[in-house]
Amino acid sequence: MNDFYHICLTAHSEVLLRCPEDYRDITNLVALSAYRSGVQILVDAIMSNHMHFIVLSENPGKFALSLRISITKHFNSKYFRNKRLFDRKVFICKLEGARHIIMAINYVLKNPVHHGQASTPYSYPCSTANFLFAKDRGVPEHIQENYITYNNRRKQSGIYCPKNAKIPNDISIDPNGMMYRSSFEEIRLVESFYMTPNSFIYNMNRRTSDEWIKEQEQDQVKSAPITLELIERGVKFNTVNEMLKNENATRTGRQLKSDTEVCQLIDNEIRGRYKADSIYKIGIKQRLQIAMSLVKEPDISLQIASRAAVVPFQLLQNEYDSYYGVRKNRF
């Protein structure tokens, strides 16, 4: 029997989206894993070091395992690495009750806002948010000839996915070779939970509060209420208070560079100095030097530098404290 679940896969010490092409490739692997596992995806949010899904499935663990294996194989091959990518533990939470499901969807779509990667759910490109009630929100219609089915280009090489992958004929592909979310996610089902475009927009703009918990109590189910703490279980570095601050931010100011931006800085400008094909082919001492050079910039944090340069956070923290402690004592 199929049930609704929230799934979170994490890779705390790595960056999954080192370049824009990684987003395309991982999106395609998500679609293929869902197809192989018989899972219906409602919404997703693919972040730089973790990803959230709301799914309808009989066996969500099968989907999570398939996705972890396929992304790890792709990542290891592309970046010349040969080890585990994701954290060992996968967080899977069963969702019971319509309000519980809506709250879980809310939190997943607002995840980029909570992590300071977007000011609204719609401005983050790596999630389902902009595909919901698109016409009612004035999102321009996608040009149909730019989204053609795989069946019409079976002999072409425009789709990016593993060789010999079984792909449904009704999967649509954009000009960059990425599978179109509306062809592999249950957009209409998600819209039915919100019922109206105004209800959806209202939920995307709502601030997290105790009212969310009270509303879920009306479902009269045994499941615990869906909260930010529950959705973000296991995510390090970002506390719930920091996430709420990001959600409630009303002023503009200098923002930190994203993980992908810092990875692009490394891969396009720094890595060449070491004559290496990948950051993973550079020794740990040199990677530590790279990370230390990055944190000198005011818009790159220790956490981001450690992930992008693939340096254990504690090692970078100790080096940073030692270096700047010595400088402070000298002057």
Backbone as numpy.savetxt, mean C-alpha at the origin, in Angstrom:
# Nx Ny Nz CAx CAy CAz Cx Cy Cz
-18.03 -21.43 2.68 -18.87 -20.23 2.68 -17.99 -18.99 2.68
-18.26 -18.05 1.80 -17.47 -16.83 1.72 -17.85 -15.85 2.82
-16.85 -15.23 3.39 -17.05 -14.19 4.40 -16.19 -12.99 4.05
-16.45 -11.86 4.72 -15.66 -10.65 4.51 -14.48 -10.65 5.48
-13.32 -10.23 4.97 -12.11 -10.18 5.80 -11.31 -8.92 5.49
-10.58 -8.48 6.50 -9.55 -7.47 6.30 -8.20 -8.19 6.36
-7.33 -7.91 5.39 -6.01 -8.52 5.33 -4.96 -7.41 5.28
-3.91 -7.57 6.06 -2.79 -6.62 6.01 -1.48 -7.39 5.90
-0.73 -7.11 4.84 0.60 -7.68 4.64 1.63 -6.58 4.87
2.67 -6.87 5.64 3.65 -5.84 5.98 5.06 -6.27 5.60
5.87 -5.28 5.25 7.30 -5.48 5.00 8.01 -4.30 5.64
8.06 -4.31 6.97 8.47 -3.12 7.72 9.85 -2.59 7.35
10.79 -3.49 7.04 12.17 -3.05 6.83 12.51 -2.82 5.36
11.51 -2.91 4.47 11.77 -2.76 3.04 10.82 -1.73 2.44
11.08 -1.38 1.19 10.18 -0.52 0.42 9.66 -1.34 -0.75
8.36 -1.55 -0.79 7.76 -2.35 -1.86 7.67 -1.58 -3.17
7.52 -0.27 -3.07 7.34 0.57 -4.26 8.58 1.43 -4.45
9.66 0.84 -4.96 10.90 1.58 -5.14 10.84 2.50 -6.36
9.90 2.22 -7.28 9.74 3.05 -8.47 8.28 2.94 -8.92
7.81 3.84 -9.77 6.42 3.78 -10.23 6.07 2.46 -10.90
7.02 1.83 -11.58 6.74 0.56 -12.24 6.40 -0.54 -11.24
6.94 -0.43 -10.02 6.63 -1.43 -9.00 5.16 -1.41 -8.64
4.55 -0.23 -8.64 3.12 -0.14 -8.36 2.32 -0.87 -9.43
2.72 -0.66 -10.69 2.05 -1.35 -11.79 2.19 -2.86 -11.64
3.42 -3.32 -11.38 3.67 -4.76 -11.31 2.96 -5.40 -10.13
3.00 -4.74 -8.97 2.35 -5.31 -7.78 0.84 -5.32 -7.95
0.28 -4.28 -8.57 -1.16 -4.27 -8.83 -1.55 -5.46 -9.69
-0.76 -5.75 -10.71 -1.05 -6.90 -11.57 -0.94 -8.22 -10.81
0.04 -8.31 -9.91 0.19 -9.53 -9.12 -0.96 -9.70 -8.14
-1.49 -8.58 -7.63 -2.68 -8.64 -6.77 -3.85 -9.23 -7.54
-4.06 -8.73 -8.76 -5.17 -9.22 -9.58 -5.02 -10.71 -9.90
-3.81 -11.13 -10.25 -3.57 -12.54 -10.59 -3.74 -13.44 -9.37
-3.27 -13.00 -8.21 -3.40 -13.80 -6.99 -4.86 -13.95 -6.60
-5.64 -12.88 -6.78 -7.07 -12.96 -6.48 -7.75 -13.94 -7.41
-7.37 -13.91 -8.68 -7.95 -14.82 -9.68 -7.61 -16.27 -9.36
-6.35 -16.53 -9.04 -5.92 -17.90 -8.72 -6.58 -18.42 -7.45
-6.79 -17.54 -6.49 -7.30 -17.95 -5.18 -8.82 -17.93 -5.09
-9.48 -17.44 -6.12 -10.93 -17.34 -6.07 -11.42 -16.30 -5.08
-10.64 -15.25 -4.89 -10.96 -14.20 -3.93 -11.57 -13.00 -4.65
-12.57 -12.40 -4.06 -13.15 -11.16 -4.58 -12.62 -10.00 -3.74
-11.89 -9.10 -4.37 -11.35 -7.94 -3.66 -12.35 -6.80 -3.73
-12.66 -6.22 -2.56 -13.54 -5.06 -2.54 -12.74 -3.78 -2.72
-11.76 -3.57 -1.84 -10.91 -2.38 -1.94 -9.49 -2.76 -1.51
-8.54 -1.93 -1.90 -7.16 -2.11 -1.47 -6.50 -0.76 -1.27
-5.40 -0.78 -0.54 -4.51 0.38 -0.43 -3.10 -0.18 -0.38
-2.34 0.05 -1.44 -0.97 -0.45 -1.53 -0.03 0.66 -1.08
0.55 0.50 0.10 1.46 1.49 0.65 2.91 1.06 0.39
3.84 1.91 0.77 5.24 1.64 0.43 5.82 0.45 1.16
5.33 0.15 2.37 5.89 -1.00 3.09 4.82 -1.91 3.68
3.57 -1.73 3.27 2.50 -2.65 3.66 1.31 -2.45 2.74
0.37 -3.37 2.80 -0.81 -3.24 1.94 -2.03 -3.80 2.65
-3.16 -3.12 2.44 -4.43 -3.50 3.05 -5.41 -3.97 1.98
-6.24 -4.95 2.35 -7.29 -5.43 1.47 -8.55 -5.72 2.28
-9.70 -5.45 1.68 -10.96 -5.99 2.16 -11.42 -6.97 1.10
-11.64 -8.23 1.50 -11.95 -9.27 0.52 -13.18 -10.07 0.95
-13.77 -10.71 -0.03 -14.84 -11.68 0.20 -14.27 -13.03 -0.23
-14.12 -13.95 0.74 -13.38 -15.16 0.45 -13.77 -16.30 1.39
-13.52 -17.50 0.91 -13.67 -18.70 1.74 -12.36 -19.01 2.44
-11.24 -18.61 1.83 -9.92 -18.91 2.37 -8.99 -17.71 2.13
-9.08 -16.66 2.95 -8.24 -15.48 2.73 -6.76 -15.76 2.86
-6.41 -16.77 3.69 -5.00 -17.10 3.86 -4.35 -17.58 2.58
-5.12 -18.26 1.73 -4.61 -18.75 0.44 -4.23 -17.58 -0.45
-5.07 -16.55 -0.47 -4.78 -15.35 -1.26 -3.53 -14.65 -0.72
-3.46 -14.49 0.61 -2.32 -13.80 1.21 -1.02 -14.53 0.90
-1.03 -15.88 1.00 0.18 -16.65 0.73 0.58 -16.54 -0.74
-0.39 -16.66 -1.64 -0.11 -16.55 -3.07 0.49 -15.19 -3.41
-0.06 -14.14 -2.82 0.42 -12.79 -3.10 1.82 -12.57 -2.55
2.06 -13.03 -1.33 3.39 -12.88 -0.72 4.45 -13.57 -1.57
4.16 -14.79 -2.02 5.13 -15.55 -2.81 5.39 -14.87 -4.16
4.33 -14.44 -4.84 4.50 -13.86 -6.17 5.23 -12.52 -6.11
4.92 -11.68 -5.13 5.61 -10.40 -5.02 7.07 -10.60 -4.63
7.32 -11.53 -3.71 8.70 -11.80 -3.29 9.54 -12.29 -4.46
9.00 -13.21 -5.26 9.74 -13.71 -6.44 10.05 -12.57 -7.40
9.05 -11.74 -7.65 9.24 -10.61 -8.57 10.29 -9.65 -8.02
10.17 -9.32 -6.75 11.06 -8.35 -6.12 12.50 -8.87 -6.07
12.65 -10.13 -5.69 13.99 -10.72 -5.62 14.67 -10.74 -6.99
13.89 -11.08 -8.02 14.44 -11.14 -9.37 14.82 -9.74 -9.87
13.98 -8.77 -9.63 14.22 -7.42 -10.15 15.37 -6.72 -9.44
15.48 -6.92 -8.11 16.45 -6.16 -7.33 17.63 -7.00 -6.84
17.82 -8.21 -7.41 18.97 -9.04 -7.10 19.09 -9.33 -5.59
18.00 -9.74 -5.01 18.01 -10.14 -3.60 17.50 -11.58 -3.52
17.70 -12.22 -2.37 17.35 -13.64 -2.29 16.84 -14.03 -0.90
16.03 -13.19 -0.32 15.54 -13.51 1.02 14.07 -13.16 1.15
13.52 -13.47 2.33 12.12 -13.18 2.59 11.88 -11.69 2.52
10.75 -11.29 1.97 10.42 -9.87 1.81 9.44 -9.41 2.88
8.37 -10.14 3.07 7.33 -9.72 4.01 7.60 -10.23 5.42
7.00 -9.55 6.40 7.04 -10.04 7.77 6.34 -11.40 7.83
6.73 -12.21 8.78 6.20 -13.57 8.85 4.70 -13.60 9.13
4.24 -12.70 9.96 2.84 -12.73 10.38 1.96 -11.93 9.44
0.86 -12.55 9.01 -0.15 -11.87 8.21 -1.35 -11.58 9.11
-1.82 -10.35 9.11 -2.97 -10.00 9.93 -4.24 -10.19 9.13
-5.11 -11.09 9.59 -6.39 -11.35 8.94 -7.49 -11.22 9.98
-8.47 -10.39 9.69 -9.56 -10.13 10.63 -10.90 -10.34 9.93
-11.74 -11.21 10.49 -13.06 -11.45 9.91 -13.98 -10.28 10.22
-14.78 -9.89 9.24 -15.69 -8.75 9.38 -17.13 -9.25 9.37
-17.88 -8.89 10.41 -19.28 -9.29 10.52 -20.13 -8.04 10.75
-21.16 -7.88 9.97 -22.02 -6.72 10.12 -21.71 -5.65 9.10
-22.76 -5.06 8.53 -22.59 -4.07 7.46 -21.79 -2.87 7.92
-22.03 -2.40 9.14 -21.32 -1.22 9.63 -19.86 -1.54 9.91
-19.58 -2.76 10.38 -18.19 -3.17 10.56 -17.45 -3.15 9.22
-18.11 -3.66 8.19 -17.48 -3.71 6.86 -17.23 -2.30 6.33
-18.21 -1.42 6.49 -18.05 -0.03 6.03 -16.90 0.65 6.75
-16.81 0.46 8.07 -15.73 1.09 8.82 -14.37 0.57 8.38
-14.30 -0.74 8.11 -13.03 -1.31 7.65 -12.65 -0.73 6.29
-13.62 -0.59 5.41 -13.36 0.02 4.09 -12.90 1.47 4.27
-13.57 2.20 5.17 -13.19 3.59 5.44 -11.71 3.68 5.83
-11.32 2.83 6.78 -9.95 2.89 7.28 -8.94 2.51 6.20
-9.28 1.52 5.38 -8.35 1.11 4.31 -8.17 2.25 3.30
-9.27 2.86 2.87 -9.17 3.93 1.87 -8.53 5.19 2.43
-8.64 5.39 3.75 -8.03 6.56 4.38 -6.61 6.29 4.86
-6.10 5.08 4.62 -4.77 4.71 5.07 -3.68 5.66 4.58
-3.71 6.07 3.29 -2.69 7.04 2.83 -2.74 8.36 3.59
-3.93 8.79 3.99 -4.07 10.02 4.78 -3.46 9.82 6.16
-3.76 8.69 6.79 -3.23 8.41 8.12 -1.71 8.34 8.14
-1.12 7.91 7.03 0.33 7.80 6.96 0.99 9.05 6.37
0.21 10.10 6.17 0.77 11.35 5.69 1.20 11.33 4.24
0.69 10.38 3.45 1.07 10.28 2.05 0.09 10.97 1.11
-1.02 11.45 1.65 -2.01 12.14 0.83 -2.87 13.01 1.73
-3.41 14.08 1.17 -4.29 14.96 1.95 -5.72 14.46 1.94
-6.10 13.70 0.91 -7.42 13.08 0.83 -7.26 11.67 0.28
-8.22 10.78 0.50 -8.11 9.44 -0.08 -8.02 9.46 -1.60
-8.63 10.48 -2.24 -8.67 10.52 -3.70 -7.35 10.92 -4.34
-6.49 11.57 -3.58 -5.24 12.06 -4.15 -4.11 11.03 -4.09
-4.40 9.87 -3.53 -3.40 8.79 -3.50 -3.69 7.83 -4.65
-2.73 7.60 -5.54 -3.02 6.82 -6.75 -3.06 5.31 -6.55
-2.50 4.81 -5.45 -2.35 3.35 -5.29 -3.44 2.74 -4.42
-4.68 3.13 -4.65 -5.79 2.54 -3.89 -7.05 2.57 -4.74
-8.14 2.07 -4.15 -9.41 1.95 -4.87 -10.25 3.22 -4.79
-9.85 4.18 -3.95 -10.72 5.32 -3.64 -11.29 6.02 -4.86
-10.46 6.28 -5.86 -10.93 7.08 -7.00 -11.79 6.30 -7.98
-11.95 4.99 -7.75 -12.78 4.19 -8.64 -14.22 4.08 -8.14
-14.48 4.57 -6.93 -15.81 4.46 -6.33 -16.63 5.72 -6.61
-17.84 5.53 -7.12 -18.74 6.64 -7.47 -18.00 7.68 -8.32
-17.15 7.19 -9.21 -16.29 8.08 -10.01 -17.11 9.08 -10.82
-18.13 8.61 -11.52 -18.92 9.50 -12.36 -19.65 10.54 -11.52
-20.18 10.12 -10.38 -20.93 11.05 -9.52 -20.03 12.11 -8.89
-18.75 11.78 -8.74 -17.82 12.74 -8.14 -17.13 13.59 -9.20
-17.52 13.41 -10.47 -16.96 14.23 -11.52 -15.61 13.78 -12.01
-15.22 12.53 -11.69 -13.96 12.01 -12.21 -14.13 11.79 -13.71
-13.23 12.33 -14.53 -13.38 12.20 -15.99 -13.51 10.75 -16.42
-14.35 10.52 -17.41 -14.53 9.17 -17.94 -13.22 8.68 -18.54
-12.88 7.42 -18.26 -11.69 6.83 -18.86 -11.97 6.58 -20.35
-11.03 6.92 -21.17 -11.17 6.71 -22.61 -11.15 5.21 -22.89
-12.25 4.69 -23.43 -12.42 3.26 -23.56 -11.34 2.61 -24.41
-10.89 3.29 -25.47 -9.90 2.65 -26.32 -8.55 2.50 -25.63
-8.36 3.22 -24.53 -7.12 3.09 -23.77 -7.16 1.93 -22.78
-8.37 1.38 -22.57 -8.52 0.27 -21.64 -9.14 -0.88 -22.40
-8.30 -1.69 -23.03 -8.79 -2.78 -23.85 -8.56 -4.10 -23.14
-9.36 -5.09 -23.45 -9.27 -6.37 -22.75 -8.04 -7.14 -23.17
-7.61 -7.98 -22.26 -6.44 -8.81 -22.53 -6.67 -9.69 -23.74
-7.89 -10.12 -23.95 -8.22 -10.99 -25.08 -7.87 -10.34 -26.42
-7.97 -9.00 -26.48 -7.70 -8.27 -27.73 -6.21 -7.99 -27.95
-5.40 -8.24 -26.95 -3.97 -7.99 -27.14 -3.16 -9.18 -26.63
-3.75 -10.38 -26.76 -3.09 -11.58 -26.25 -1.71 -11.78 -26.88
-1.54 -11.35 -28.16 -0.28 -11.57 -28.83 0.68 -10.40 -28.65
0.26 -9.41 -27.88 1.12 -8.25 -27.65 1.86 -8.40 -26.34
2.88 -7.60 -26.15 3.70 -7.70 -24.94 3.45 -6.51 -24.01
2.29 -5.89 -24.13 2.03 -4.68 -23.35 1.62 -4.91 -21.92
1.32 -6.16 -21.55 0.90 -6.44 -20.18 2.09 -6.94 -19.37
2.24 -6.44 -18.16 3.36 -6.79 -17.32 2.91 -7.78 -16.26
3.30 -9.04 -16.42 2.96 -10.09 -15.48 3.88 -11.27 -15.73
3.94 -12.23 -14.81 4.81 -13.39 -15.00 4.46 -14.16 -16.27
5.46 -14.79 -16.85 5.23 -15.59 -18.04 4.31 -16.76 -17.71
3.49 -17.13 -18.67 2.56 -18.26 -18.54 1.48 -18.03 -17.49
1.30 -16.79 -17.05 0.24 -16.50 -16.08 -1.13 -16.65 -16.74
-2.05 -17.25 -16.02 -3.41 -17.38 -16.52 -4.18 -16.11 -16.22
-4.62 -15.43 -17.27 -5.27 -14.13 -17.12 -6.69 -14.20 -17.68
-7.68 -13.78 -16.91 -9.06 -13.78 -17.43 -9.19 -12.88 -18.65
-10.05 -13.26 -19.59 -10.22 -12.47 -20.81 -10.84 -11.11 -20.55
-11.60 -10.97 -19.44 -12.28 -9.71 -19.21 -11.45 -8.71 -18.42
-10.18 -9.04 -18.15 -9.29 -8.09 -17.49 -8.96 -6.97 -18.48
-9.10 -5.73 -18.03 -8.74 -4.58 -18.86 -7.38 -4.03 -18.45
-6.69 -3.45 -19.41 -5.32 -3.01 -19.20 -5.17 -1.56 -19.63
-4.45 -0.77 -18.85 -4.24 0.62 -19.25 -3.04 0.72 -20.18
-2.77 1.89 -20.75 -1.67 2.02 -21.72 -0.30 1.65 -21.18
-0.13 1.65 -19.84 1.15 1.31 -19.24 1.28 -0.17 -18.91
0.23 -0.96 -19.22 0.30 -2.39 -18.96 -0.19 -2.79 -17.59
-0.87 -1.89 -16.89 -1.40 -2.20 -15.56 -2.87 -2.59 -15.66
-3.25 -3.62 -14.92 -4.63 -4.08 -14.93 -5.52 -3.06 -14.23
-6.64 -2.80 -14.85 -7.57 -1.76 -14.42 -8.41 -2.27 -13.25
-8.42 -1.53 -12.15 -9.07 -2.00 -10.93 -10.54 -2.38 -11.12
-11.24 -1.65 -11.91 -12.66 -1.94 -12.09 -12.91 -3.29 -12.73
-11.89 -3.88 -13.34 -12.08 -5.18 -13.98 -11.70 -6.34 -13.06
-11.12 -6.07 -11.88 -10.83 -7.18 -10.97 -11.24 -6.90 -9.53
-11.85 -5.74 -9.25 -12.36 -5.46 -7.91 -13.87 -5.25 -7.94
-14.51 -5.52 -6.82 -15.97 -5.48 -6.73 -16.46 -4.06 -6.44
-16.29 -3.18 -7.40 -16.63 -1.77 -7.22 -18.12 -1.59 -6.91
-18.97 -2.27 -7.66 -20.42 -2.11 -7.46 -20.86 -2.61 -6.09
-20.24 -3.68 -5.63 -20.59 -4.21 -4.30 -20.22 -3.21 -3.21
-19.06 -2.60 -3.34 -18.65 -1.60 -2.35 -19.61 -0.42 -2.37
-19.98 0.04 -3.55 -20.91 1.16 -3.66 -22.26 0.83 -3.02
-22.66 -0.44 -3.07 -23.94 -0.83 -2.49 -23.94 -0.68 -0.97
-22.77 -0.81 -0.33 -22.69 -0.63 1.11 -22.95 0.83 1.49
-22.44 1.74 0.67 -22.62 3.17 0.95 -23.96 3.69 0.44
-24.51 3.03 -0.54 -25.82 3.33 -1.11 -25.84 4.57 -1.99
-25.29 5.68 -1.53 -25.32 6.91 -2.32 -23.93 7.54 -2.40
-23.65 8.32 -3.43 -22.36 9.03 -3.53 -22.12 9.96 -2.35
-23.19 10.63 -1.88 -23.03 11.56 -0.76 -22.61 10.83 0.51
-23.17 9.63 0.71 -22.79 8.84 1.88 -21.32 8.45 1.81
-20.85 8.09 0.62 -19.45 7.73 0.45 -18.54 8.93 0.72
-18.87 10.07 0.13 -18.06 11.27 0.33 -18.04 11.67 1.80
-19.19 11.56 2.44 -19.29 11.87 3.88 -18.35 10.98 4.69
-18.33 9.68 4.38 -17.47 8.77 5.13 -16.00 9.02 4.88
-15.64 9.43 3.67 -14.25 9.73 3.38 -13.77 11.00 4.09
-14.72 11.89 4.42 -14.37 13.14 5.08 -14.51 13.10 6.60
-15.13 12.05 7.11 -15.36 11.95 8.55 -14.06 11.82 9.31
-14.00 12.43 10.48 -12.86 12.27 11.37 -13.11 11.08 12.29
-12.06 10.34 12.57 -12.17 9.19 13.48 -12.64 9.64 14.86
-13.62 8.95 15.40 -14.15 9.31 16.71 -14.83 8.10 17.34
-15.24 8.25 18.60 -15.95 7.18 19.30 -17.29 6.87 18.66
-17.81 7.82 17.87 -19.09 7.58 17.20 -19.00 6.39 16.24
-17.81 6.17 15.69 -17.63 5.05 14.77 -17.88 3.73 15.50
-17.43 3.66 16.76 -17.63 2.44 17.55 -19.10 2.26 17.90
-19.75 3.35 18.28 -21.17 3.27 18.66 -22.03 2.81 17.48
-21.70 3.28 16.29 -22.46 2.87 15.12 -22.34 1.37 14.88
-21.15 0.82 15.10 -20.94 -0.61 14.86 -21.69 -1.49 15.85
-21.96 -0.94 17.03 -22.72 -1.69 18.03 -24.12 -2.02 17.54
-24.62 -1.25 16.58 -25.95 -1.51 16.03 -26.00 -2.80 15.21
-24.85 -3.30 14.79 -24.81 -4.55 14.02 -25.19 -5.75 14.88
-25.00 -5.61 16.19 -25.33 -6.68 17.13 -24.66 -8.00 16.75
-23.35 -7.93 16.57 -22.55 -9.13 16.30 -21.49 -9.26 17.39
-20.87 -10.41 17.46 -19.88 -10.68 18.51 -18.53 -10.04 18.21
-18.28 -9.69 16.95 -16.98 -9.15 16.56 -16.69 -7.83 17.26
-15.42 -7.63 17.59 -14.98 -6.37 18.18 -15.14 -5.26 17.15
-15.38 -4.02 17.60 -15.51 -2.92 16.64 -14.22 -2.69 15.87
-14.36 -2.28 14.62 -13.21 -1.96 13.78 -12.70 -0.58 14.16
-11.45 -0.51 14.58 -10.84 0.75 14.98 -9.52 0.94 14.23
-8.97 2.14 14.34 -7.68 2.41 13.71 -6.60 1.53 14.32
-6.67 1.32 15.63 -5.68 0.46 16.30 -5.74 -0.97 15.77
-6.95 -1.46 15.49 -7.10 -2.82 14.99 -6.60 -2.92 13.54
-7.01 -1.99 12.71 -6.60 -2.01 11.30 -5.09 -1.91 11.16
-4.46 -1.10 12.02 -3.02 -0.85 11.89 -2.19 -1.74 12.81
-2.75 -2.83 13.27 -2.01 -3.72 14.15 -0.73 -4.20 13.47
0.40 -4.05 14.18 1.68 -4.54 13.64 2.46 -3.52 12.84
1.87 -2.38 12.48 2.60 -1.37 11.72 3.46 -0.55 12.67
4.77 -0.57 12.46 5.69 0.11 13.35 5.87 1.57 12.97
6.57 2.30 13.84 7.01 3.67 13.61 5.87 4.70 13.65
4.72 4.38 13.13 3.63 5.36 13.11 2.64 5.04 14.22
2.58 5.88 15.22 1.64 5.65 16.30 0.26 6.10 15.88
-0.73 5.63 16.64 -2.11 6.02 16.34 -2.28 7.53 16.46
-1.65 8.12 17.46 -1.76 9.58 17.63 -1.21 10.33 16.43
-0.11 9.86 15.88 0.48 10.50 14.70 -0.46 10.38 13.50
-1.09 9.22 13.38 -2.02 9.01 12.27 -3.23 9.94 12.40
-3.71 10.09 13.62 -4.86 10.98 13.83 -4.49 12.43 13.55
-3.25 12.80 13.87 -2.79 14.15 13.56 -2.78 14.38 12.05
-2.33 13.36 11.31 -2.35 13.47 9.85 -3.77 13.59 9.32
-4.68 12.85 9.92 -6.07 12.90 9.48 -6.69 14.26 9.76
-6.30 14.88 10.86 -6.89 16.15 11.26 -6.09 17.37 10.82
-5.05 17.15 10.03 -4.19 18.26 9.60 -4.99 19.28 8.79
-4.86 20.54 9.15 -5.56 21.61 8.44 -4.60 22.63 7.84
-3.31 22.53 8.20 -2.36 23.50 7.66 -1.41 22.81 6.69
-0.86 23.58 5.80 0.11 23.04 4.85 1.51 23.39 5.30
2.44 22.56 4.96 3.83 22.80 5.34 4.72 21.81 4.62
5.99 21.84 4.95 6.92 20.92 4.30 6.59 19.49 4.70
6.42 18.63 3.74 6.14 17.23 4.00 7.39 16.40 3.76
7.43 15.26 4.43 8.54 14.35 4.21 8.44 13.74 2.81
9.60 13.44 2.24 9.61 12.72 0.98 9.00 11.33 1.21
8.37 10.80 0.18 7.81 9.46 0.28 8.93 8.44 0.14
8.64 7.20 0.53 9.61 6.12 0.39 10.05 5.97 -1.07
9.08 6.03 -1.98 9.39 5.86 -3.40 10.30 6.98 -3.90
10.04 8.21 -3.48 10.88 9.34 -3.90 12.32 9.16 -3.43
12.50 8.68 -2.20 13.85 8.48 -1.67 14.53 7.32 -2.39
13.78 6.26 -2.67 14.35 5.13 -3.42 14.79 5.57 -4.82
13.99 6.43 -5.46 14.36 6.94 -6.77 15.62 7.80 -6.69
15.77 8.55 -5.61 16.98 9.34 -5.39 18.20 8.43 -5.30
18.04 7.33 -4.56 19.14 6.37 -4.43 19.45 5.71 -5.77
18.41 5.18 -6.42 18.62 4.39 -7.63 19.07 5.22 -8.82
18.63 6.48 -8.88 18.94 7.31 -10.05 20.17 8.19 -9.87
20.52 8.54 -8.62 21.60 9.49 -8.41 22.76 8.97 -7.56
22.48 8.07 -6.64 23.52 7.64 -5.69 24.09 6.28 -6.04
23.25 5.33 -6.43 23.70 3.95 -6.64 24.80 3.84 -7.67
24.76 4.69 -8.71 25.76 4.63 -9.76 27.18 4.86 -9.27
27.33 5.59 -8.16 28.66 5.85 -7.60 29.31 4.55 -7.12
28.50 3.58 -6.79 29.01 2.30 -6.28 29.06 1.23 -7.36
28.70 1.60 -8.61 28.73 0.69 -9.74 28.00 -0.62 -9.43
26.82 -0.50 -8.87 26.02 -1.67 -8.49 24.70 -1.66 -9.24
24.21 -2.85 -9.57 22.95 -2.97 -10.29 21.74 -2.75 -9.38
21.94 -2.85 -8.09 20.84 -2.72 -7.14 21.38 -2.30 -5.78
20.56 -1.66 -4.99 20.95 -1.28 -3.64 21.32 -2.52 -2.84
20.73 -3.67 -3.20 20.99 -4.91 -2.47 22.36 -5.50 -2.81
23.02 -4.97 -3.83 24.37 -5.43 -4.18 25.46 -4.55 -3.57
25.03 -3.59 -2.78 25.97 -2.70 -2.08 26.13 -3.20 -0.65
27.35 -3.22 -0.14 27.62 -3.72 1.20 26.93 -2.91 2.28
26.76 -3.50 3.44 26.02 -2.86 4.53 26.71 -1.58 5.00
28.05 -1.54 5.01 28.75 -0.34 5.44 28.46 0.82 4.48
28.46 0.51 3.18 28.18 1.55 2.19 26.71 1.98 2.25
25.83 1.02 2.49 24.41 1.37 2.61 24.17 2.26 3.83
24.92 2.00 4.90 24.82 2.84 6.09 25.29 4.26 5.78
26.36 4.38 4.99 26.84 5.70 4.57 25.78 6.42 3.75
25.13 5.69 2.86 24.07 6.28 2.04 22.93 6.77 2.93
22.52 5.94 3.87 21.43 6.32 4.77 21.79 7.56 5.59
23.04 7.63 6.06 23.47 8.79 6.85 23.49 10.05 6.00
23.84 9.91 4.71 23.81 11.09 3.84 22.38 11.54 3.58
21.44 10.60 3.57 20.05 10.94 3.30 19.43 11.71 4.46
19.71 11.31 5.69 19.04 11.93 6.85 19.54 13.35 7.11
20.55 13.78 6.38 20.97 15.17 6.49 19.93 16.11 5.88
19.12 15.54 4.98 18.06 16.33 4.35 16.88 16.47 5.31
16.33 17.66 5.44 15.24 17.88 6.42 13.94 17.15 6.09
13.78 16.71 4.84 12.53 16.05 4.45 12.68 14.54 4.30
13.77 13.99 4.92 13.96 12.53 4.93 14.18 12.08 6.37
13.29 11.25 6.88 13.37 10.79 8.26 14.29 9.58 8.38
14.64 9.25 9.62 15.45 8.06 9.88 14.75 6.80 9.38
13.44 6.73 9.63 12.69 5.54 9.24 12.70 5.35 7.73
12.46 6.43 7.01 12.44 6.35 5.54 13.82 6.00 5.00
14.85 6.64 5.55 16.22 6.37 5.09 16.61 4.92 5.32
16.21 4.37 6.47 16.58 2.98 6.78 15.90 2.01 5.82
14.63 2.26 5.48 13.93 1.37 4.55 14.48 1.50 3.14
14.67 2.73 2.68 15.11 2.95 1.31 16.53 2.45 1.06
17.42 2.61 2.05 18.80 2.17 1.91 19.00 0.74 2.39
17.92 0.11 2.86 17.94 -1.28 3.35 18.98 -1.44 4.45
18.81 -0.63 5.48 19.68 -0.66 6.66 18.80 -0.89 7.89
19.16 -1.82 8.77 18.37 -2.01 9.99 18.19 -0.69 10.74
16.97 -0.41 11.15 16.68 0.89 11.74 17.55 1.16 12.96
17.72 0.16 13.83 18.49 0.38 15.05 19.94 0.69 14.75
20.48 0.06 13.71 21.86 0.34 13.30 22.00 1.79 12.86
21.05 2.26 12.06 21.08 3.66 11.61 20.86 4.60 12.79
19.96 4.26 13.68 19.70 5.10 14.86 20.96 5.25 15.70
21.66 4.14 15.92 22.89 4.18 16.73 23.96 5.02 16.05
24.11 4.85 14.74 25.10 5.62 14.00 24.77 7.11 14.03
23.50 7.41 13.88 23.04 8.80 13.90 23.29 9.43 15.27
22.92 8.72 16.33 23.12 9.24 17.68 24.59 9.43 18.00
25.41 8.48 17.54 26.85 8.56 17.79 27.46 9.75 17.05
27.10 9.91 15.79 27.68 10.98 14.97 27.27 12.35 15.48
25.98 12.54 15.68 25.51 13.86 16.09 25.77 14.13 17.56
25.95 13.06 18.34 26.35 13.26 19.74 27.76 13.78 19.84
28.65 13.23 18.99 30.04 13.69 18.96 30.11 15.13 18.48
29.38 15.48 17.44 29.37 16.86 16.92 28.88 17.84 17.97
27.85 17.44 18.72 27.30 18.32 19.74 28.32 18.57 20.85
29.07 17.50 21.23 30.06 17.65 22.30 31.25 18.51 21.87
31.55 18.45 20.57 32.69 19.23 20.06 32.38 20.73 20.07
31.13 21.03 19.81 30.83 22.45 19.70 30.00 22.90 20.88
